[in-house]
Amino acid sequence: MPVITIAGNNGISEEKVKEMVAEVTEVVAKAYDLPESAITILVQGYPPEHIGVGGKVLSDR
């Protein structure tokens, strides 16, 4: 039972999250030769002040 975690910044719409979850589920199920019902996707969103890139938080870039 694979568990896939996708972490990124807030800002992706609920519709896009649903689309992404469906597409990732399909690909992972095919790769593992499992039914889609066996795949768990966790989508984590972080505010820009909690993401650092190149030594700076996104809210300061």
Contacts in CASP RR format, 6 or more apart in sequence:
PFRMAT RR
TARGET T0000
AUTHOR 0000-0000-0000
METHOD contacts of the structure
MODEL  1
MPVITIAGNNGISEEKVKEMVAEVTEVVAKAYDLPESAITILVQGYPPEH
IGVGGKVLSDR
1 34 0 8 1.000
1 38 0 8 1.000
1 39 0 8 1.000
1 40 0 8 1.000
2 28 0 8 1.000
2 32 0 8 1.000
2 34 0 8 1.000
2 38 0 8 1.000
2 39 0 8 1.000
2 40 0 8 1.000
3 40 0 8 1.000
3 41 0 8 1.000
3 42 0 8 1.000
4 24 0 8 1.000
4 28 0 8 1.000
4 39 0 8 1.000
4 40 0 8 1.000
4 41 0 8 1.000
4 42 0 8 1.000
5 42 0 8 1.000
5 44 0 8 1.000
6 20 0 8 1.000
6 24 0 8 1.000
6 41 0 8 1.000
6 42 0 8 1.000
6 43 0 8 1.000
6 44 0 8 1.000
7 44 0 8 1.000
7 45 0 8 1.000
7 46 0 8 1.000
8 44 0 8 1.000
8 45 0 8 1.000
8 46 0 8 1.000
8 51 0 8 1.000
9 45 0 8 1.000
9 46 0 8 1.000
9 47 0 8 1.000
9 48 0 8 1.000
9 51 0 8 1.000
9 58 0 8 1.000
10 45 0 8 1.000
10 46 0 8 1.000
10 47 0 8 1.000
10 48 0 8 1.000
12 20 0 8 1.000
17 43 0 8 1.000
20 43 0 8 1.000
21 41 0 8 1.000
21 43 0 8 1.000
24 39 0 8 1.000
24 41 0 8 1.000
25 36 0 8 1.000
25 39 0 8 1.000
25 41 0 8 1.000
26 36 0 8 1.000
28 34 0 8 1.000
28 39 0 8 1.000
29 35 0 8 1.000
29 36 0 8 1.000
29 38 0 8 1.000
29 39 0 8 1.000
32 38 0 8 1.000
32 39 0 8 1.000
47 59 0 8 1.000
48 57 0 8 1.000
48 58 0 8 1.000
48 59 0 8 1.000
49 57 0 8 1.000
49 58 0 8 1.000
49 59 0 8 1.000
50 57 0 8 1.000
51 57 0 8 1.000
51 58 0 8 1.000
52 58 0 8 1.000
53 61 0 8 1.000
END
